[in-house]
Amino acid sequence: MAGLRGDAGFSLLELVVAVSIYGAGMAVAIVGFVHVVAVSHLSMTRNGLLWNLRWMQAKAYETDTFSYLNLQKFVPSYQTYDGWTLVNTYNFEPGVTYKEGYLQMPSGQIFYGVPGDSHQGGTVSLVDDRGDEEDLVLYLNSGLVVAGETAHDTP
């Protein structure tokens, strides 16, 4: 039995080193995971907003009525309208807001006329908690172009 005493188990020092290495690895993994989640929230917000803008543009083009998207100036949310009828309200993903906390455009109302033309131009700057930024550029009088037509042709 006396010969087994030196061979059984780990010493306290070995155990502390192993736990420290494991903890450092977990800390690096958690920081990387938090960054990936923040970036995905920012991208999801930008892509959702872009999809809704394109949908409003197509809706105006197809239905011969105006549509618009109302970005709240200080609140990270927006509403979509078909004519004057509210279609839906959307909130930004957690941790995403406007750059410097507010919409940096004269008006948050982005109207699309019958040919799909935008009546508002500017940049929507989105940021996350980590400071990463994505911009959505809106061009004044940009229309929906359908294959074989120009933006101002009537269907």
C-alpha positions, 0 to 999 in steps of 0.5 A: 500500500505504501507504493500506491500513495505517490501514484494515486490521483492528481496533486492540488497544483495539477488540479489548479492548473487544469481548472485555470486552463479550462476557465481561460478557454471558456472565457475566450469562447464566451467572449467570441460567442457574445460577439457572434450573437451581437453581430447576428442581431445587427445583421438580422435587424438590417436585413429585416428592415431592408426586406420590409422596405423592398416589400413596401416598394413592391406593394406600391408598384403592384397595387397602384396605391402608396405604401410607407414605412414609419421609422420611429425617431428615438425608439428602435422600432418601425411600422409598415402601412399599406395606404393608411392601414397599419400592416405590422409593427417591428422591433429591432433585435435586442441590443440594436439601436440607431447610431447615437440613439436617434434616427438621423433623417429629417423624417422617419416616414419613407413613402413609396408612390405608385411606380415604387418611387421613394419619397425620402432619402438618407441613411439609416445607421444601426449600431449594436452594444459593441459599437459595430455599425451597419448602414442602410442607404435610401436614395431619393426617387429610387424606384423598383425596377422590374425586368424589362421595364424602367422604374417609371413605366406603368404596368 
